[in-house]
């Protein structure tokens, strides 16, 4: 019999937000085996509005990534890969480097596919989206 076991996937949601994400049709993070895949997070506050200050928006995106990592039972040290997508990258690059250093100040650093320029993100005014992969043996 060539039947394969189904892939183990456990969605991870911010507390109290599962219904919202299920209505939208995706999971903000998925644990599969020893890996956690965090979908792109952005600086939209609990009121549903884009945070206007560039550094504060970036900080919130990173905080959301770390919150999902923590919700899965992992920590910042388990993050092995980051991907960042930027609108108007050159204008905000110095702020991004500063904010990223606040969250990842010391080696070993996660791999970074970063400073990817995009013309627009999901909502007007967003300047950064951060996705991550974390690893921790179960």
C-alpha positions in Angstrom: 0.0 0.0 0.0 1.5 3.3 -1.1 -0.8 5.4 1.1 1.1 8.1 2.9 0.1 9.5 6.3 -1.3 13.0 6.1 1.0 15.8 6.8 0.8 16.9 10.4 -0.2 20.6 10.5 -1.2 22.4 13.6 -2.4 26.0 13.1 -1.2 28.6 15.5 -3.4 31.7 16.2 -3.0 34.8 18.4 -5.2 34.3 21.5 -8.9 34.9 20.6 -8.3 35.4 16.9 -8.9 31.9 15.5 -12.4 32.7 14.1 -11.1 35.8 12.4 -8.3 33.9 10.5 -10.6 31.0 9.7 -13.0 33.5 8.1 -10.1 34.9 6.1 -9.1 31.4 5.0 -5.6 31.1 6.3 -3.5 30.5 9.4 -1.1 33.1 10.6 1.3 30.3 11.6 1.5 26.5 11.1 3.5 24.0 13.1 4.5 21.0 11.0 6.8 18.5 12.7 9.8 20.4 14.1 9.1 23.5 12.1 6.9 26.6 12.5 6.0 28.6 9.5 4.9 32.1 10.3 3.0 33.9 7.5 3.9 37.5 6.8 3.0 39.8 9.7 2.4 43.6 9.4 2.0 46.6 11.5 -1.8 46.8 11.8 -3.0 47.5 15.3 -5.9 45.8 17.2 -8.2 48.5 15.8 -7.5 47.3 12.3 -5.6 50.4 11.3 -2.1 50.7 9.9 0.4 52.1 12.4 1.6 55.3 10.8 5.0 55.8 12.4 7.5 53.7 10.4 9.6 52.4 13.3 6.5 51.6 15.3 4.9 49.8 12.4 8.0 47.7 11.9 8.3 47.0 15.6 4.7 45.7 15.7 5.3 43.4 12.7 8.3 41.8 14.5 6.3 41.6 17.8 3.5 39.7 16.0 6.0 37.2 14.6 7.5 36.7 18.1 4.0 36.4 19.6 3.1 33.6 17.2 6.5 31.9 17.8 5.8 32.0 21.6 2.2 30.8 21.1 3.6 27.7 19.4 5.8 27.0 22.4 9.1 28.3 20.9 11.2 31.3 21.5 13.0 33.9 19.4 16.1 31.7 19.5 14.3 29.1 17.5 13.8 31.4 14.5 16.1 30.2 11.7 14.9 32.2 8.8 13.3 35.7 8.2 11.9 37.1 5.0 11.1 40.8 4.8 9.1 42.7 2.2 9.4 46.4 1.9 7.5 49.3 0.3 9.8 52.3 -0.4 12.8 50.3 0.9 15.5 52.9 0.5 13.5 55.5 2.4 13.0 53.1 5.4 16.1 50.9 5.3 17.9 52.6 8.2 14.8 52.4 10.4 14.5 48.7 9.4 18.1 47.9 10.3 17.6 49.7 13.7 14.4 47.9 14.5 15.6 44.5 13.4 18.7 44.9 15.6 16.4 45.6 18.6 14.9 42.1 18.1 18.0 40.3 16.9 20.9 42.1 18.6 23.5 39.2 18.8 24.7 36.2 16.8 23.7 33.7 15.9 21.4 35.6 13.6 18.6 33.9 11.6 19.1 33.7 7.8 17.6 36.7 6.2 16.1 37.1 2.7 15.5 40.7 3.3 15.0 44.1 1.8 12.8 42.7 -0.9 11.2 45.7 -2.6 7.5 45.4 -3.4 5.2 48.0 -4.9 2.4 47.5 -2.4 1.4 45.3 0.6 -2.1 44.3 1.7 -3.3 47.7 3.0 -2.5 51.2 2.0 0.3 52.6 4.2 2.0 49.3 5.1 5.7 49.5 4.5 6.9 46.1 5.9 5.8 42.5 6.1 7.9 40.0 8.0 7.6 36.2 7.6 9.6 33.6 9.6 10.5 30.0 10.0 11.4 28.5 13.4 12.7 25.1 14.3 12.5 23.1 17.5 12.4 19.4 18.0 9.1 18.3 19.5 
